[in-house]
């Protein structure tokens, strides 16, 4: 550090990338045994962002309150696991937290998140903004002709 300059941690955030500190928005945990890797980034007073690899980051997962289908999810979470290094995995009992709001004569679904998990990370007294995780590890079933293939949620993007 030079005279009069500082570089202090200001906040932390989660990302699905270990090369960019991009906030991920709502994540979709797709498929039986599906996984999502989360990374924690530090935001410093210099404006720089740094991946907090090999640092004592603590991850937490909980049920998102005030969502209609979140009441169908167990507390503590039983349909996902979160490893100490930030790996989310869909585990039994498999669920679908997406809701199809399409009505006939529509022949394709209109998806919305009806329930989710909230993931945060804590490091040196800072807690990240939450990341919301919908789960699509079970079939939603057919729904009045608007979901003829029984999918759960929108198709994954690559």
N, C-alpha and C positions, 0 to 999 in steps of 0.2 A: 504494500500500500504506500502510495506517495503521500507527501505532506498535505494534509487537509482533505484527503479523499477517504472515502469509506465504501465498503461493499458489504452491507448487512442483509441478511435474509429478511424479506418483507412478507412473503406468503408462500404457500405451496399449492400445487394443483395436480390433478390426476390427468393422465393421457393414456391412450392405447398405443402410443409410439415411444420407442426409446431413442428416437432421433429428432423429435419435435415436440414441443410442449403445447400441443393443440388440445383444447378442451373437447372431449368426445361427444357431448350431447347425450341423448338417451341411447343406451347400448342394448343390443338384442342378443341374448344368450341362446343360440339356436342348436337344437338337436340333442339327442340322448348323449350325454358325456361331452357336450359342446363346451368350449373354453374361451375365455377372454383374458388376456394378460394386461394388467394395469401397471403403469409406471408413475412414479412421483417425481415432480419437477420442483425445484426451488426458484423463486423469483427474487432477484437481488436488487438492492438500491441502485446499483450501477446500470440497471436495465437489462442485465444479462439473465439468462435462464440456464439452470444446470440440472442435469439428471442426477437424482439422489440415489445413485447405485451404490450398493454396499454400505448403506447408511441404516441406522436403526429406525426405520419407518414402521409404524403400526397401522395396519389396515383394519377397518371395521365394516361389517355388513349388517343391515337391519331392514325391517319392513318399512316401506314408505307409508306414512300415515295418510289418512284422508283420501285414499283411492278405493273405489268400490270393490275391486277384486283383491286388494291387499289383505282384506280380512280372511280370504281363503288361503293365505300363505301362513305357515307356522312361524311362531316366535319362540326361540331363536330360529333363524332360517334352517329349513331341512331340505329344500329342493335345490340349493346351491351350496357349495363349499367355497371358502376364500382362504387360500394358503397364506402363510406369513410373507411370501414374496409377491402377493398381489394377483395370483392366478385364480380366477373364478371358474368353477366347473359345475355343470348341470348334473345333478344326482337324483336318484329316486327318492321320494315319489315325483315323477315327472309332471310338469304343469304347463298350462298355456295361460299367460297373463294378458294376452291380447284379446280385444273384443271386436267382433264384426258388427258394425252398425248399419250395414247395407240392408235395404228392404226390397222385396220383390216389387217391380219386375227386374231389378238389378240382378245380374248373373255373375257378378264378381264381388269379392269382399271389399269393405271400406274399414280399414283397420285403425284402431286406437288403443292406447295402452290403458288397461283396466286395473292393473296392479303392478307393483315393481318393488325391487329392493333398492336401497340407498347404500352406496359405498363411499366411505371417506378414508382419508389417511391422516395420520398425526405424526409430526416430526418437530422436535425442539419447541413444543408448546403451540405450534401452528397446526390448525386443522384445515384440510382442503375443502373447497366447496363440494357439495355432494354430486356424485354421478349416479344417474338412475339406470337400473338394469331391468329390462323386461325379460321374461323367460318364455322361450318357445321350444320346450323339450317334449311336448306332448301334442297330439293331434287335437284340433279344436272341434273336429266332427263336422258333418254337413249341417248347414244352417238355412233352411227354407229355400234352397236353390241358389243362395247368394255365395255359398262356399262349397261348390260341388266336389272339390278335391279334398276337403277336410283339413286344409292347411291351418297352421297356427301363426298368424302374423304375416307381414309383408315379406316378399322374397328377399333373401340376403343380398346385400350389395357387395361387390368385390373390390 
